[in-house]
Amino acid sequence: MRVLAGLFVLWAALVAGAASAETRLALVVGNSDYARIAALENPKNDALDISVALEGLGFEVMLEIDATRERFARLIDDFGARAEDADVVLLYYAGHGFQIDGRNYLVPTDAAIASAADLVDQTLGLDALLRAMERSQGVKLVFLDACRDNPFGAVDDPRVGSGLARVGTEANFLFSYATQPDNVAYDGLGRNSFFTEAMLHHLYTPGQDVAQMMIGVRRDVLAATGGKQIPWENSSLTRNFQFNISPPTISEESMLYQIAVDERDPDLLSLYMERYPTGAHTEEAMAFLETGTRTRSLEGSGGVDRAERLWELAQRSRMRPLLELYLERYPDAPNSAEAARLLGNLPRPEDATPGKICERLATHPRDATAENRGVPFSRLQQNAVAAIQACSAAASRQPELPHYVALLARATAATGDLERAVVLYRNAADRGDLRAMVSLAQLTERGTAVPMDVERALELYERAAEGGSHDAMINLAITLLEGTTVPAEPARAIALLKRASEEGSAKATFNLGVLAQDGAVDDPSDALAYFQRAARDGEPEGYRAAAILLDEGRGVPRDPDKAAIMLLRGAAEDRGEVLRQLTDLPDQWSRDTIRAVQGVLKEAGYYAAEIDGLPGANFTAALTKWRNGGFNAAVLN
């Protein structure tokens, strides 16, 4: 019997709208330029960018920038009338908002608030917009990036609470807040707020339900703010809803690699190396850059398909270089106008704020987001001085967000000044930054630059886990399962892993799969679902683990066809282990499963030999083609 990988220890147009028959309506409001209270930089950008994304997903968008009270009143009437005939109705609001006695109010740009009596008269109750949405019989989605603190200065009224209040749900509503009810969200240091930036990067994920999308958004915001802001939602939806109804495909990382290698394009391969310095295809991309050149004509018979594929990835990833490349190569393509509009909304590299530069140079890979994949310590060492400069400036500009101090600490550690780094980590940890707590715990656990203190390290892990750090949850779970430094607590360890898994941690989900197939949690029959979910959430090793269970019939009915699907997805996404096993150790797999893999490769047009379940040169070549540019999701469905 093959042994699955052990537990992870963490210290070491295609797009929807074109294919959807739904009538989709959105009201998008961004209030930035307030006449009498503090202005906000991001909301107008947030609203504009969300509107462009929603239009690309088949929504009719009513966009309003800097809405006054009078304009809000007209919008509500118009929005309600149009909502009656819409299958999906969406409200997005960015700007000042607050709660009074548990009711939420949005602040028009001309609000004149001089006393407590003006709080209600000069603002707009969210209830009015919700009543307009209720005129639709369909799905109703509400996104509120409006949880900034009380903006009224001298107006001191005990009824005014922090952030927004939780809204009771009528049928078929989903409410999503930029942060937890009664908490304050941050405006961000770039073009967009943390919440909206994360939304923009997840809206186009194909085949993803809105609830799963919000798990990704929440995970990204938590990582980008060090746990100081955690998006939250409550839902009474009675059916699934997907922004992008296209069938699920592969990750943005693997898609970029597939396109780059298929076209033998050094520009795209270099972009892959820059974007994913620790990616699954880094070694192969480097080899192509060293030995390969562009050998195909971009205007050949496959040109149209390549244009559509590049556009799909550019739209989904929001990578400026991809949009520029798309417009350069396909200026007359059907989507060129939309691409130009999207490109115009994305900041240029030279306009990057210190906060964005700091994040790009110093983010820990375990804090990766859809926007920022993080950098290994060795790469940070090469750019440590620039990172220190950027992170110092970012920490000064937004002192209430200690995550930039944590990033400054990591950059300082990269210079070798661990004593100073520990001071910074402690500063950020004391102010609530989760990454600082985990990093400080690791140093304390090993006795690096601080006295070794296992109990103190565990206290830090406990605190970080309570705040939402998946790394801390998993590290604690491993410690409690092993029972070497503290008494074993298997039940608590499993509870920690399940919490992290439910919040989107692919590592935790994979670990639960290992425990389930060993009979340590749930039932062995549950292992398959854990491994499949881990793969979906970003752990490619889950594909191979799922394939083993399906190939052997371990805990589930034997199914060579499904095993083949898992293997081919893994072959495209992992670090090459599936390809190596199928070609170098084929006896590890049943002939039925290899025969099923051959059949899919034949359907894709890569395998021409007999479908016999036996390895050979043709089989190896077909798998290599599949991994290096030939992935085809259509033959897997």
CORMO-V876442 format. One record per pair of residues at least 24 apart in sequence whose ideal C-beta (glycine too) atoms are under 10 Angstrom apart, sorted by the first residue. I is the first residue (numbers start at 0). J is the second residue. Records with the same first field share a line. If there is no record, write none. Layout:
I = J / J
This chain:
0 = 547 / 551 / 553
1 = 543 / 544 / 547 / 550 / 551 / 553 / 580 / 584 / 587 / 588
2 = 547
3 = 509 / 512 / 513 / 516 / 517 / 526 / 530 / 540 / 543 / 544 / 547 / 548 / 553
4 = 509 / 510 / 513 / 540 / 543 / 544 / 576
5 = 510 / 513
6 = 473 / 476 / 477 / 480 / 481 / 496 / 506 / 507 / 509 / 510 / 511 / 513 / 514
7 = 473 / 474 / 477 / 504 / 505 / 506 / 507 / 509 / 510 / 513 / 538 / 540
8 = 473 / 474 / 477 / 478 / 481 / 506 / 510
9 = 365 / 437 / 441 / 468 / 469 / 470 / 471 / 472 / 473 / 474 / 477 / 504 / 506 / 507
10 = 365 / 437 / 438 / 440 / 441 / 444 / 445 / 456 / 460 / 470 / 473 / 474 / 477
11 = 441
12 = 55 / 57 / 245 / 307 / 310 / 311 / 314 / 333 / 334 / 337
13 = 203 / 205 / 243 / 245 / 248 / 307 / 308 / 310 / 311 / 314 / 315 / 334
14 = 52 / 55 / 56 / 57 / 202 / 203 / 205 / 242 / 243 / 244 / 245 / 310 / 311 / 314 / 315 / 334
15 = 55 / 56 / 57 / 58 / 202 / 203 / 205 / 206 / 241 / 242 / 243 / 244 / 245
16 = 53 / 54 / 55 / 56 / 57 / 58 / 59 / 242 / 243 / 244
17 = 55 / 56 / 57 / 244 / 245
18 = 57 / 243 / 244 / 245 / 246
19 = 56 / 57 / 58 / 86 / 87 / 241 / 242 / 243 / 244 / 245
20 = 57 / 86 / 244
21 = 57 / 58 / 85 / 86 / 87 / 137 / 138 / 240 / 244
22 = 57 / 58 / 59 / 81 / 84 / 85 / 86 / 87 / 88 / 135 / 137
23 = 53 / 54 / 56 / 57 / 58 / 59 / 60 / 85 / 86 / 87 / 88 / 89 / 137 / 138 / 140 / 242
24 = 53 / 58 / 59 / 60 / 61 / 78 / 81 / 82 / 83 / 84 / 85 / 86 / 87 / 88 / 89 / 90 / 132 / 135 / 137
25 = 49 / 50 / 52 / 53 / 54 / 56 / 58 / 59 / 60 / 61 / 62 / 78 / 85 / 87 / 88 / 89 / 90 / 91 / 140 / 142
26 = 50 / 58 / 60 / 61 / 62 / 63 / 66 / 74 / 75 / 77 / 78 / 79 / 81 / 82 / 88 / 89 / 90 / 91 / 92 / 128 / 131 / 132
27 = 51 / 52 / 53 / 54 / 58 / 60 / 61 / 62 / 63 / 64 / 89 / 90 / 91 / 92 / 93 / 142
28 = 61 / 62 / 63 / 64 / 65 / 66 / 70 / 71 / 74 / 90 / 91 / 92 / 93 / 94 / 105 / 107 / 123 / 128 / 145
29 = 62 / 63 / 64 / 65 / 66 / 91 / 92 / 93 / 94 / 144 / 195
30 = 63 / 64 / 65 / 66 / 67 / 71 / 92 / 93 / 94 / 95 / 96 / 105 / 106 / 107 / 108 / 110 / 145
31 = 64 / 65 / 93 / 94 / 95 / 108 / 186
32 = 64 / 65 / 94 / 108
33 = 65 / 94 / 95 / 106 / 107 / 108 / 109 / 110 / 150
34 = 65 / 67 / 107 / 108 / 109 / 110 / 111
35 = 108 / 109 / 110 / 111 / 112 / 113 / 121 / 150 / 151 / 152
36 = 95 / 106 / 108 / 110 / 111 / 112 / 149 / 150 / 151 / 152 / 154
37 = 95 / 147 / 148 / 150 / 151 / 152
38 = 65 / 95 / 108 / 150
39 = 93 / 94 / 95 / 145 / 147 / 150 / 186 / 187 / 192
40 = 186 / 187 / 188 / 189 / 190 / 191 / 192
41 = 93 / 94 / 144 / 185 / 186 / 187 / 188 / 189 / 190 / 191 / 192 / 193 / 194 / 195 / 196
42 = 92 / 93 / 94 / 95 / 144 / 145 / 147 / 186 / 191 / 192 / 195
43 = 93 / 94
44 = 93 / 187 / 189 / 190 / 191 / 192 / 195 / 196 / 344 / 346
45 = 91 / 92 / 93 / 94 / 142 / 144 / 177 / 186 / 187 / 190 / 191 / 192 / 194 / 195 / 196 / 198 / 199
46 = 91 / 92 / 93 / 94 / 144 / 195
47 = 93 / 190 / 191 / 340 / 343 / 344
48 = 93 / 190 / 191 / 195 / 196 / 198 / 199 / 317 / 341 / 344 / 345
49 = 89 / 91 / 93 / 142 / 144 / 191 / 195 / 198 / 199 / 202
50 = 91 / 344
51 = 199 / 314 / 337 / 340 / 341 / 343 / 344
52 = 195 / 198 / 199 / 200 / 202 / 203 / 242 / 314 / 317 / 341 / 344
53 = 89 / 91 / 202 / 242
54 = 337 / 340
55 = 202 / 203 / 242 / 243 / 314 / 334 / 337 / 340 / 341
56 = 87 / 89 / 202 / 203 / 241 / 242 / 243 / 244 / 314
57 = 87 / 242 / 243 / 244
58 = 85 / 87 / 88 / 89 / 242
59 = 85
60 = 89 / 91
61 = 90
62 = 91
63 = 92
64 = 94 / 108
65 = 94 / 107 / 108 / 109
66 = 92 / 94 / 105 / 106 / 107 / 108 / 109 / 123
67 = 107 / 108 / 109 / 110
68 = 106 / 107 / 108 / 109 / 110 / 111 / 120 / 121 / 122 / 123
69 = 107 / 109
70 = 107 / 108 / 109
71 = 105 / 107 / 108 / 109 / 122 / 123 / 127 / 128
72 = 107 / 123 / 127
74 = 123 / 128 / 131
75 = 123 / 127 / 128 / 130 / 131 / 132
76 = 127 / 131
77 = 131
78 = 128 / 131 / 132 / 134
79 = 127 / 128 / 130 / 131 / 132 / 133 / 134 / 135
80 = 131 / 134
81 = 131 / 134 / 135
82 = 131 / 132 / 133 / 134 / 135 / 136 / 137 / 139
83 = 131 / 134 / 135 / 136
84 = 134 / 135 / 136 / 137
85 = 132 / 134 / 135 / 136 / 137 / 138 / 139
86 = 135 / 136 / 137 / 138 / 240
87 = 135 / 137 / 138 / 139 / 140 / 171 / 240 / 242
88 = 131 / 132 / 133 / 134 / 135 / 136 / 137 / 138 / 139 / 140 / 141 / 171 / 172
89 = 132 / 138 / 139 / 140 / 141 / 142 / 173 / 240 / 242
90 = 125 / 128 / 129 / 131 / 132 / 139 / 140 / 141 / 142 / 143 / 174
91 = 140 / 141 / 142 / 143 / 144 / 145 / 175 / 195 / 198
92 = 123 / 125 / 128 / 141 / 142 / 143 / 144 / 145
93 = 142 / 143 / 144 / 145 / 147 / 177 / 184 / 186 / 191 / 192 / 194 / 195
94 = 143 / 144 / 145 / 147 / 150
95 = 122 / 145 / 146 / 147 / 148 / 149 / 150 / 151
96 = 122 / 123 / 125 / 143 / 144 / 145 / 146 / 147 / 150 / 162 / 163 / 176 / 177 / 184
97 = 122 / 145 / 146 / 147 / 148 / 149 / 150 / 151 / 156 / 158 / 159 / 160 / 161 / 162 / 163 / 164
98 = 125 / 146 / 149 / 158 / 159 / 160 / 161 / 162 / 163 / 164 / 165 / 166 / 180 / 181
99 = 124 / 156 / 157 / 158 / 159 / 160 / 164
100 = 156 / 157 / 158 / 159 / 160 / 164
101 = 158 / 160 / 164 / 165 / 166 / 167 / 180 / 181
102 = 126 / 158 / 160 / 163 / 164 / 166
103 = 128 / 129 / 143 / 145 / 146 / 160 / 162 / 163 / 164 / 165 / 166 / 174 / 176 / 180
104 = 145 / 159 / 163 / 164
105 = 143 / 145 / 163
106 = 145 / 147 / 150 / 151
110 = 150 / 151
112 = 150 / 151 / 152 / 153 / 154
113 = 151 / 153 / 154
114 = 151 / 153 / 154 / 156
115 = 151 / 154 / 155 / 156 / 157 / 158 / 159
116 = 154 / 156
117 = 151 / 154
118 = 149 / 151 / 154 / 156 / 158 / 159
119 = 158
121 = 151
122 = 151
125 = 163 / 164 / 166 / 174
126 = 166
129 = 166 / 167 / 169 / 172 / 174
130 = 169
132 = 169 / 171 / 172
133 = 169 / 170 / 171 / 172
135 = 171
136 = 170 / 171
137 = 171 / 238 / 240
138 = 171 / 172 / 173 / 209 / 236 / 237 / 238 / 239 / 240
139 = 168 / 169 / 170 / 171 / 172 / 173 / 174 / 235 / 236 / 240
140 = 171 / 172 / 173 / 174 / 175 / 209 / 232 / 234 / 236 / 240 / 242
141 = 166 / 168 / 172 / 173 / 174 / 175 / 176 / 232
142 = 173 / 174 / 175 / 176 / 177 / 194 / 195 / 198 / 213 / 216 / 230 / 232
143 = 174 / 175 / 176 / 177 / 178 / 184 / 194 / 232
144 = 175 / 176 / 177 / 178 / 184 / 186 / 187 / 191 / 192 / 193 / 194 / 195 / 198 / 230
145 = 176 / 177 / 184 / 192 / 194
146 = 176 / 177 / 178 / 179 / 180 / 181 / 182 / 183 / 184 / 185 / 192 / 194 / 228 / 230 / 231
147 = 177 / 178 / 183 / 184 / 185 / 186 / 192
148 = 182 / 183 / 184 / 399
149 = 183
163 = 231
165 = 231 / 233
166 = 233
167 = 233 / 235
168 = 232 / 233 / 234 / 235 / 236
169 = 235
170 = 235 / 236 / 237
171 = 234 / 235 / 236 / 237 / 238 / 240
172 = 233 / 234 / 235 / 236
173 = 209 / 210 / 213 / 232 / 233 / 234 / 235 / 236 / 240
174 = 231 / 232 / 233 / 234 / 235
175 = 209 / 212 / 213 / 216 / 217 / 230 / 231 / 232 / 233 / 234
176 = 229 / 230 / 231 / 232 / 233
177 = 216 / 220 / 228 / 229 / 230 / 231
178 = 217 / 220 / 224 / 227 / 228 / 229 / 230 / 231
179 = 228 / 229 / 230 / 231
180 = 231 / 233
182 = 227 / 228 / 229 / 231
183 = 227 / 228 / 399
184 = 220 / 224 / 227 / 228 / 229 / 230
185 = 220 / 223 / 224 / 227 / 228 / 397 / 399 / 400 / 402
186 = 397
187 = 223 / 224 / 228 / 352 / 354 / 355 / 397 / 400
188 = 351 / 352 / 353 / 354 / 355 / 356 / 357 / 358 / 392 / 393 / 396 / 397 / 400 / 403
189 = 346 / 350 / 351 / 352 / 354 / 355 / 358 / 370
190 = 344 / 345 / 346 / 350 / 351 / 352 / 355
191 = 344 / 346 / 370
192 = 220 / 228
193 = 219 / 220 / 221 / 222 / 223 / 224 / 227 / 228 / 230 / 368 / 370 / 400 / 402
194 = 219 / 220 / 223 / 224 / 228 / 230
195 = 220
196 = 220 / 223 / 317 / 368 / 369 / 370 / 371
197 = 221 / 222 / 223 / 230 / 368 / 369 / 370
198 = 230 / 242 / 369
199 = 317 / 344 / 345 / 369 / 370
200 = 251 / 315 / 316 / 317 / 368 / 369 / 370 / 371
201 = 242 / 243 / 315 / 368 / 369
202 = 242 / 243 / 314 / 315 / 317
203 = 242 / 243 / 245 / 251 / 311 / 312 / 314 / 315 / 316 / 317
204 = 241 / 242 / 243 / 245 / 247 / 248 / 250 / 251 / 315 / 369
205 = 241 / 242 / 243 / 244 / 245 / 246 / 247 / 248 / 249 / 311 / 315 / 632
206 = 241 / 243 / 244 / 245 / 246 / 247 / 248 / 535 / 632
207 = 241 / 242 / 243 / 244 / 245 / 247 / 535
208 = 236 / 238 / 239 / 240 / 241 / 242
209 = 234 / 236 / 239 / 240 / 241 / 242
210 = 234 / 236 / 239 / 240
211 = 239 / 241 / 503 / 532 / 535 / 536
212 = 240 / 241 / 242 / 243
213 = 503
214 = 501 / 502 / 503 / 504 / 536
215 = 368 / 369 / 503 / 536 / 537
216 = 368 / 369 / 503
217 = 467 / 502 / 503
218 = 366 / 367 / 368 / 369 / 467 / 469 / 502 / 503 / 504 / 505 / 536 / 537
219 = 366 / 367 / 368 / 369 / 370 / 371 / 503
220 = 368
221 = 366 / 368 / 433 / 466 / 467 / 468 / 469 / 502 / 503
222 = 362 / 363 / 365 / 366 / 367 / 368 / 371 / 373 / 402 / 433 / 434 / 467 / 468 / 469
223 = 354 / 358 / 362 / 366 / 368 / 370 / 371 / 400 / 402
224 = 400 / 401 / 402 / 403 / 431 / 432 / 433
225 = 366 / 400 / 401 / 402 / 403 / 404 / 405 / 406 / 427 / 428 / 430 / 431 / 432 / 433 / 434 / 435 / 436 / 463 / 466 / 467 / 468
226 = 401 / 402 / 431 / 432 / 433 / 434 / 435 / 436 / 463 / 465 / 466 / 467 / 468 / 471
227 = 399 / 400 / 401 / 402 / 430 / 431 / 432 / 433 / 466
228 = 400 / 402
229 = 466 / 467 / 502
243 = 311 / 314 / 315
245 = 311 / 315 / 632
246 = 632 / 633 / 635 / 636
247 = 535 / 568 / 632 / 635 / 636
248 = 311 / 312 / 315 / 568 / 571 / 630 / 631 / 632 / 633 / 635
249 = 539 / 568 / 571 / 572 / 630 / 632 / 635
250 = 275 / 278 / 279 / 535 / 537 / 539 / 571 / 572
251 = 275 / 312 / 315 / 316 / 317 / 318 / 321 / 369 / 372
252 = 278 / 279 / 280 / 316 / 372 / 537 / 539 / 572
253 = 278 / 279 / 280 / 539 / 568 / 571 / 572 / 573 / 626 / 630
254 = 308 / 309 / 311 / 312 / 315 / 316 / 571 / 572 / 630 / 632
255 = 280 / 284 / 309 / 312 / 313 / 316 / 318 / 321
256 = 280 / 281 / 283 / 284 / 287 / 571 / 572 / 626 / 627 / 628 / 630
257 = 308 / 312 / 571 / 625 / 626 / 627 / 628 / 629 / 630 / 631
258 = 305 / 308 / 309 / 311 / 312 / 321 / 628 / 630
259 = 284 / 287 / 288 / 627 / 628
260 = 284 / 287 / 291 / 624 / 626 / 627 / 628 / 629
261 = 295 / 301 / 305 / 308 / 624 / 627 / 628 / 629 / 630
262 = 293 / 294 / 295 / 296 / 297 / 301 / 305 / 308 / 309 / 328 / 628
263 = 287 / 291 / 292 / 293 / 294 / 295 / 628
264 = 291 / 292 / 293 / 294 / 295 / 297 / 309 / 324 / 328
265 = 291 / 292 / 293
266 = 293 / 320 / 324
267 = 293 / 309 / 312 / 320 / 321 / 324
268 = 293
269 = 320
270 = 318 / 320 / 321 / 324
273 = 320 / 372
274 = 316 / 318 / 320 / 321 / 371 / 372
275 = 367 / 372 / 373
276 = 364 / 372 / 373 / 374 / 375 / 377 / 378
277 = 364 / 367 / 372 / 373 / 374 / 375 / 377 / 378
278 = 372 / 574
279 = 539 / 571 / 572 / 573 / 574 / 575 / 576 / 626
280 = 571 / 572 / 573 / 574 / 575 / 626 / 627
281 = 574
282 = 574 / 575
283 = 574 / 575 / 626 / 627
284 = 627
287 = 627 / 628
297 = 328 / 329
298 = 328 / 329
302 = 328 / 329 / 332
303 = 329 / 332 / 333
305 = 329
306 = 331 / 332 / 333 / 334 / 335
307 = 332 / 333 / 334
309 = 334 / 338
310 = 334 / 335 / 337 / 338
313 = 338 / 341 / 342
314 = 338 / 341
315 = 369
316 = 369 / 370
317 = 341 / 342 / 344 / 345 / 369 / 370
318 = 345 / 370
319 = 345 / 346 / 347 / 348
320 = 348
351 = 389
352 = 389 / 392 / 393 / 396
353 = 388 / 389 / 390 / 391 / 392 / 393 / 394 / 395 / 396 / 397 / 403
354 = 389 / 390 / 392 / 393 / 394 / 396 / 397 / 400 / 402 / 403 / 406
355 = 389 / 393
356 = 382 / 385 / 386 / 388 / 389 / 390 / 392 / 393
357 = 385 / 386 / 387 / 388 / 389 / 390 / 391 / 392 / 393 / 394 / 402 / 403 / 406 / 407 / 410
358 = 386 / 389 / 390 / 393 / 402 / 403 / 406
359 = 385 / 386 / 389
360 = 384 / 385 / 386 / 387 / 388 / 389 / 390 / 406 / 409 / 410 / 413
361 = 385 / 386 / 387 / 389 / 390 / 393 / 403 / 405 / 406 / 407 / 408 / 409 / 410 / 411 / 412 / 413
362 = 386 / 402 / 405 / 406 / 409 / 434
363 = 405 / 406 / 409 / 434 / 437 / 438 / 470
365 = 434 / 437 / 468 / 469 / 470 / 506
366 = 402 / 405 / 406 / 409 / 433 / 434 / 437 / 468 / 470
367 = 537
374 = 409 / 413
376 = 409 / 412 / 413
377 = 413
378 = 413
379 = 406 / 409 / 410 / 412 / 413 / 414
380 = 410 / 412 / 413 / 414 / 415
381 = 413
382 = 410 / 413
383 = 409 / 410 / 411 / 412 / 413 / 414 / 415 / 416
384 = 410 / 413 / 414
385 = 410
386 = 410 / 411 / 413 / 414
387 = 411 / 413 / 414 / 416
390 = 423
394 = 423 / 426 / 427
398 = 430
399 = 430
400 = 427 / 430 / 431 / 432
401 = 426 / 427 / 428 / 429 / 430 / 431 / 432 / 433 / 434 / 435
402 = 427 / 430 / 431 / 432 / 433 / 434 / 435
403 = 427 / 432
404 = 428 / 430 / 432 / 435
405 = 430 / 432 / 433 / 434 / 435 / 436 / 437 / 438 / 439
406 = 432 / 434 / 435
408 = 432 / 434 / 435 / 438 / 439
409 = 434 / 435 / 438
412 = 438 / 442 / 447 / 448
416 = 448
417 = 442 / 447 / 448 / 449
418 = 448 / 449
419 = 448
420 = 448
421 = 447 / 448 / 449
424 = 448 / 449 / 459
425 = 449
428 = 459 / 462 / 463
431 = 462 / 463 / 466
432 = 463 / 466 / 468
433 = 462 / 463 / 464 / 465 / 466 / 467 / 468 / 469 / 470 / 471
434 = 463 / 468 / 470 / 471
435 = 459 / 463
436 = 460 / 461 / 462 / 463 / 464 / 465 / 466 / 468 / 470 / 471
437 = 462 / 463 / 464 / 468 / 469 / 470 / 471 / 474
438 = 463 / 470
439 = 463
440 = 468 / 470 / 471 / 474 / 475
441 = 470 / 474
444 = 474 / 478 / 484
453 = 478 / 483 / 484 / 485
454 = 484 / 485
456 = 484
457 = 484 / 485
460 = 495
464 = 495 / 498 / 499
467 = 498 / 499 / 502
468 = 499 / 504
469 = 495 / 496 / 498 / 499 / 500 / 502 / 503 / 504 / 505 / 506 / 507
470 = 499 / 504 / 506 / 507
471 = 495 / 499
472 = 496 / 497 / 498 / 499 / 500 / 502 / 504 / 506 / 507
473 = 499 / 500 / 504 / 506 / 507 / 510
475 = 499
476 = 507 / 510 / 511 / 514
477 = 510
480 = 510 / 514 / 519
489 = 514 / 519 / 520
490 = 520
492 = 519 / 520
493 = 519 / 520 / 521
496 = 520 / 529
497 = 521
500 = 529 / 532 / 533 / 536
503 = 532 / 536 / 537
504 = 533 / 536 / 537 / 538
505 = 532 / 533 / 534 / 535 / 536 / 537 / 538 / 539 / 540 / 541
506 = 533 / 536 / 537 / 538 / 540
507 = 533 / 536 / 538
508 = 532 / 533 / 534 / 535 / 536 / 537 / 538 / 541
509 = 533 / 534 / 536 / 537 / 538 / 539 / 540 / 541 / 544
510 = 538
512 = 538 / 540 / 541 / 544 / 545 / 548
513 = 544
515 = 554
516 = 544 / 547 / 548 / 553 / 554 / 555
518 = 554
522 = 554
523 = 548 / 553 / 554 / 555
524 = 548 / 553 / 554 / 555 / 556
525 = 554 / 555
526 = 553 / 554 / 555
527 = 553 / 554 / 555 / 556 / 558 / 561 / 565
528 = 555
530 = 565
531 = 561 / 565 / 568
534 = 565 / 568 / 569 / 572 / 573
535 = 568
537 = 572
538 = 572 / 573
539 = 568 / 569 / 570 / 571 / 572 / 573 / 574 / 576 / 577
540 = 569 / 572 / 573 / 574 / 576 / 577
541 = 565 / 568 / 569 / 572 / 573
542 = 566 / 567 / 568 / 569 / 570 / 571 / 572 / 573 / 576 / 577
543 = 568 / 569 / 570 / 573 / 576 / 577 / 580
544 = 569
545 = 569
546 = 577 / 580 / 581 / 588 / 592 / 596
547 = 580 / 587 / 588 / 592
549 = 592
550 = 587 / 588 / 589 / 591 / 592 / 593 / 595
551 = 588 / 589 / 592
552 = 589
557 = 589 / 591 / 592
558 = 591 / 592 / 595
559 = 588 / 589 / 590 / 591 / 592 / 593 / 594 / 595 / 596 / 598 / 612
560 = 591 / 592 / 594 / 595 / 596 / 598 / 599
561 = 592 / 595
562 = 588 / 589 / 591 / 592 / 593 / 595 / 596
563 = 588 / 591 / 592 / 593 / 594 / 595 / 596 / 597 / 598 / 599 / 600 / 635
564 = 595 / 596 / 599 / 634 / 635 / 636
565 = 592 / 635
566 = 592 / 593 / 595 / 596 / 599 / 622
567 = 595 / 596 / 599 / 600 / 603 / 622 / 625 / 626 / 630 / 631 / 634 / 635
568 = 630 / 632 / 635
569 = 626
570 = 596 / 600 / 622 / 623 / 625 / 626 / 630
571 = 625 / 626 / 627 / 628 / 629 / 630 / 631 / 632 / 635
572 = 626 / 630
573 = 626
575 = 626
577 = 622 / 626
578 = 619 / 622 / 623 / 625 / 626 / 627
579 = 622
581 = 614 / 618 / 619 / 622
582 = 614 / 615 / 616 / 618 / 619 / 620 / 622 / 623
583 = 614 / 619
584 = 614
585 = 612 / 613 / 614 / 615 / 618 / 619
586 = 614
588 = 612 / 614
593 = 618
596 = 621 / 622 / 625
597 = 621 / 622
598 = 634
599 = 625 / 631 / 634 / 635
600 = 624 / 625 / 629 / 631 / 634
601 = 634
602 = 631 / 633 / 634 / 635
603 = 629 / 630 / 631 / 633 / 634 / 635
604 = 629 / 631 / 634
605 = 629 / 631 / 634
